[in-house]
Amino acid sequence: MKNVGEAPQEELATGERSTRNRVARSILDHGPSTVADLAGRLGLTQAAVRRHLDTLLHEDVIEPREQRIYGARTRGRPAKVFALTDCGRDAFDQSYDKLAADALRWISERHGEGAVVEFARERMAAQAVAYRKAIEAVAPEQRAEALAKALTADGYAATARSAPVGEQLCQHHCPVAHVAEQYPQLCEAETEIFSALLGTHVQRLATIAHGDGVCTTFIPSNASQPPQTTVKASASTAGRNPA
């Protein structure tokens, strides 16, 4: 990762910049976070966290947001959370974005939108080989967690958590977010693969590519069928934005 939160020379000896990098990295790995979340994960006081957040806000590395609530909303105002901006994500070595976008643009112009869809599906099918092995090695109730761990190994910083009548698969980082913003076929192919691997229809609730802090996929509680070996999505899904 490149250093975020440049500090005056006298601060370097105290580890201020290093700690700010840890704060930014924690937000990357865990998604939009409250001051209390960050303090607990990093072993810092909330006052120290706020100081580093103020610097990161000033440098456009992070931005404040209202916490998104899935399901029934509790009383009171939602807690303020802090999420990485596009500038902040750029600090984590998201190289080759322009090259990838240019390549997909060339494919689209020369061979049509269908070729982009085909590329996205082939790419995800290749990645899914490792995911399928991880899922097949565990019991049905552990498949979402196994998929999350496999995605994390590929740089997606994923977690699985319980939700009403199912689970939520959360990807706190997306290595191709900037490209997927222009080509949502990448997100659609990923959703199709998740559905095939888990043996059930899944619903994409949010994506980093569309400005959300976390890519969130809902997995219903009936996800107990064996993983499929291939993905056969209808042509009608091509080019549609993720749910």
N, C-alpha and C positions, 0 to 999 in steps of 0.2 A: 504494500500500500504506500502511496505517496503521503508525505506528511500533510496533515490538515491542521489549520489553526496555527499559522506561523507566529512565533513569539519573539520578543526581544532577546538579545543574547544573554542577558543576565538571568532570564527565566529558564534557559536550557539546563543549567546545573541543578535546578530544583525538580526537573522532570515534568514541568508544566505541559510542554508540548506533547510529551509521551502520554500523559494522562488524558489530554484532550483527544489524542488518537484512540485511546482505549474507549472513551465515551462514544466517539463516532462509530467505532467498530462494534460496540455493543448494540447501538441502534441498528446498524446494518444487519447484525446476526439475529436480533430478536424483534425487529420491526419497531414501529412507533412506540415510544416508551415514556412513562412519567418520570418525574424527578425521583420519586420513591423507588421505582423499578431499577433505575440506573444506580442509585446509591446502594441498594441491596446486592445487585450483581457485582459491582465493582469494589465493594467494601469502602465506600467513601461516605462522608457526611453529605446531607442534602445541600448544605450551604456550599460545599466544594463543588458539587455537581452543577448547581446553579451558576457558579462562577464560570465554569468551563462551557456551559450551555450559552451563556451570554456572549462569550467570544465566538463560538461556532455560529450563533445567530448573526452576529455582526459580519462574519465572513461569508454568509450565505451557504454554509455547509449544511445547516439544518433549518427547519421551519416549524413553528408551533401549529398544532391542529387540535380540533375537538375529537376526543376519543370516539371511535365508532363502536356502537353497541349492536351486537347481533342477538336477536331474540327479544325478550321482554326488557324494556328499559326501566331501570330502578329510579327511585326518587332522587332529586338533586341534580345539579349540573354535572355533565360528564367531565372527567378529569382532563386537564390539558396534557397532550402528549407531544413529543418532539420526533420528527421524521427527517430523513435525509432529503435534501434537495437534489436536483439533477447534478448540480455542481458538486455536492457531497459525494454522490455515487461515482462521479468521474474520478474522484481521488482514490478509488479502490481499483485502479488498474483495469478499467473497462476499455481495453485497447481494441483496435481493429473494428470498432463500430462502423466507421465510415466505409471501410473496405467491404464489410459484410453487407451494408445497405446498398452500396454501389453494385455488388455482385447480384443481389436479388433484383435490383432495378433492371440490370442487364437481362437477367433471365425473363423477367416480366415483359420487357419490351421486345425481346427476340422470340420468345416462345409462348407468351400469354400468361394470364393469371393462374391457369391450371397447372403450369409448370412450377410456380411458386408453391402451390398447395402440395404438389407431389414431392418437391424438395423438402418441405417442412415435415411431411409424414415420414419420408425416408430417414431424415435426420433423427426424429424422435424414436423411430423403430430401432435404429442402431443403439441409441442410448438406453432403450428399454430392455435390452438383453440383460444387463446387470440388475436392473430394477426387478425384472421377472424372477431372477434367481433368488433375490432377497425375499420377495413375497412368498414364493413357493416353499421357502425354508421355515416358515412360521405358521402358527394357527390362524384361522380366519380373523379372529378378533385382534390380532396383532399386525395385520397387513398394512394398515394406514401408517403405523409407527415405523414398520420396516421400510415402506416406501419413502417416508420422511428421511430416514437415515441414509438411504441410497441417494436421494436427491442432495442431501447435505454433502456427501462425498463428491458430488459433481459441482459444488459451489453454490447451491441454492439456499443454504442455511434454513432448512425446512424443519417444521415441527408438526406434530399431530396432537389434537386436543379434543376432548369430548364436547359435544354440542347437543342440543335437543334433537332427539330421534336420529342421531348419527354422530359423525365426527367432522372436524374441520382440518384440512391439510393446509398449512400456512407456509408459504415460501417467502422468507424475509429478504431475500436477495435474488436478483435475476441477472445473470451475466449478459443476457441479450436484450435487456429492457428497452434500450434506445432503438434497436432495430425492430423489435416487436411493436413499438409504437407506430412505426410506418407499415409494418407487415404483420397484422394480427393473425395471419395464417399460422404463425409460429405458436401463438397461444392456443389456437383451436386444435392444432395437431397434438399439443401437449395434453389438452383436456381429453381428447379422444383416446390417447394412450393410457391415461389414468383410468378411464372407464373400462378399457379392455383389460388392464392389469388387475383391477379390483372386481371385475365381473358384475358391474352394476352401473347404471346411469349416474354420473356425477354432475354437479352444477358449479360452474365458476362464478363466484360472488364478487370478486374484485381482482384487479391486476395492477402490478406496478407500472406496466406499460401505459395504462390509462390514467395514471396519476394517483392511484391508491398507494398506501404505505406498504401493503403486503399483498401478495397473490394468495387469494383464499379460495379453496375448493371445498364444497360441501359433499360429504360422502354419506349416503343414507345408511341406516343401521342394518339393512338387508344385504350389505356387501359381503356375502359369504360364498359366492360362486367361485369355482376355480378360475384362475386367470386365463384369458383367451390367448391363443398363440399368435393371432394376427389381428389387425385393426381394419375393419371394413366400414368406413363412414360413407354415407350417401353423398353424392355430388352436391346436394342442396345445401350442405353445411359449408361449402367452400366460400371463402371471402366474408363470412358473417363474423361480426365482432363477438368476442366472448361475452357470456352472460355476466 
